[in-house]
Amino acid sequence: MKQDKPPAKSAKKRASATEPALEEALRKSEESYHVLFNTIRQAIYIQDPEGRFLEVNDGACAMYGYTREDFIGRTPEFLAAPGLNDFTYVSEKIRQAFAGEPQCFEFWACRRNKEIFPKDVNVCKGIYAGNDVVIAVATDISEKKRTEKALHESKEYYRAIINTSPDNITITDLHGTILMSSAASVAMFGLPEPAAANGRKILEFIAPEERERARQAFVSILKTEVALGNYHGIRNDGSVFPFEVHMSLMRDRWGNPWRLVSVVRDISQRRQLEESLSSALARSQSQQQVIAEISASPFVSLGEVDELARMITDLSAPLLGVERAGVWLFNDEETLLACVDLFESTPCRHTSGPLLRESEFRNEFAALRSAKFINADDPLTDPRTAGYVEGYLKPLKITSMLDAVIRSSGKTIGLICFEHVEKQHTWDPDECTFACQLADQIALAVTNRERKKVQEALIKSEERLRWLQARLGIPDQYSGSDAGADSSMRNAAGEPERL
């Protein structure tokens, strides 16, 4: 059955009735588009194939300080910061976007007020008013750049602090696996570079017998947050050295244990210094014991210089660890230096007799008269001992010498000499002081010997005077009484004689 067509007038009437509805829908759609377009804070540009702006949103106007009319028909060059962009590169990015490949790049822009700022630009192909266009969305990344710069500077400060620290700073995970070591690890552990430690267990660098104690310290730090310890480290070449370590726990932003930081300090020098100080203290105590023993000796008070010299060389040579210790005294004219006693440690023997003459050692004798002691660590090159080299030092293989000058009443009367043989030695201050104290004891003994001689001479003189007075019948004026107080004197024949 054939269907009748509707009347033409009726179709036209229906079409005219729907057009207002379509127009209203289109208007509302365009309004929604513009609201959305202008609500977005980023700058949005619509550009033709030549790069000219066809449309921009309010975000673009706010970002640059230009009106919409300032943009339309112009290219991005007028927004560019002078000399900071490669437009060949930018054009290539736009071309690729037109080819259907979305692109992203950085662009340095300039606001209307001449402020320069960076932005991220994302471009993709689109259709606008029935034509192919590119739609670009730009984001001001000034704050991002400032944050990146601050982060970079912070990392550089951190790296500088880490790598200039004389201590080795190591970061490990909670299982003790090394993630990073500072530059100090190269010298401390003999590594070719700091990164050579990465991935290794930190316990590998600790002496085997101390690893269990170190492991327990790592476990306890999860509770205590910090830990201190002293261990022995192992270098790449297998050598061992002492170190102290300060460990602390790092937490992540949620407060959970995250990393362990260990600050390792090589304390080899400190240990050596402590041992040196301890040794020096023990040596000083021994030295004072020897001085006390010598000063209490009757050899000093009785002026028995030869016996005292023997005692001093016997006690001091092993204490100072020298091969040779000797006491030398000048003659009255100070032109001849004679060895009173020489003790040699290896054969353990005492000898005496060698002589040194001023005519042969004039400069050396002059040095003795002007100094309290001469500490020649290398007597073969020391100008104060140059004259001894060929005739004394080399033949005896003496490699270090300490002379303490003996003085009494401002007069140089001798010296006490300590000598190392075939052994280098630097004389410490306490050794020089000890040698000078020994020299003072000898000076005191020499003074007592001279006093004793004077006293003995005076006694003999008084005895002769009394004998003479007795012979001549003269009263004794020195005894404090007359001759009658002494019942008898003996004459030359030894017989009693009344006065």
Sequence and secondary structure as in RCSB ss.txt:
>XXXX:A:sequence
MKQDKPPAKSAKKRASATEPALEEALRKSEESYHVLFNTIRQAIYIQDPEGRFLEVNDGACAMYGYTREDFIGRT
PEFLAAPGLNDFTYVSEKIRQAFAGEPQCFEFWACRRNKEIFPKDVNVCKGIYAGNDVVIAVATDISEKKRTEKA
LHESKEYYRAIINTSPDNITITDLHGTILMSSAASVAMFGLPEPAAANGRKILEFIAPEERERARQAFVSILKTE
VALGNYHGIRNDGSVFPFEVHMSLMRDRWGNPWRLVSVVRDISQRRQLEESLSSALARSQSQQQVIAEISASPFV
SLGEVDELARMITDLSAPLLGVERAGVWLFNDEETLLACVDLFESTPCRHTSGPLLRESEFRNEFAALRSAKFIN
ADDPLTDPRTAGYVEGYLKPLKITSMLDAVIRSSGKTIGLICFEHVEKQHTWDPDECTFACQLADQIALAVTNRE
RKKVQEALIKSEERLRWLQARLGIPDQYSGSDAGADSSMRNAAGEPERL
>XXXX:A:secstr
       HHHHHHHHHHHHHHHHHHHHHHHHHHHHHHHH SSEEEEE TT  EEEE HHHHHHHS  HHHHTT  
GGGGB TTS  HHHHHHHHHHHHTT  EEEEEEEE TTS EEEEEEEEEEEEETTEEEEEEEEEE HHHHHHHHH
HHHHHHHHHHHHHH SSEEEEE TT BEEEE THHHHHHT SSGGGGTTSBGGGGB GGGHHHHHHHHHHHHHHS
EEEEEEEEE TTS EEEEEEEEEEEE TTS EEEEEEEEEE HHHHHHHHHHHHHHHHHHHHHHHHHHHHTSHHH
HTT HHHHHHHHHHHHHHHHT SEEEEEEE TTS EEEEEEEEETTTTEEE   EEETTT HHHHHHHHH SEEE
ESSTTT GGGGGGIIIIIHHHTEEEEEEEEEEETTEEEEEEEEEEES      HHHHHHHHHHHHHHHHHHHHHH
HHHHHHHHHHHHHHHHHHHHHHT   TTTTS GGGS  EE TTS EE  
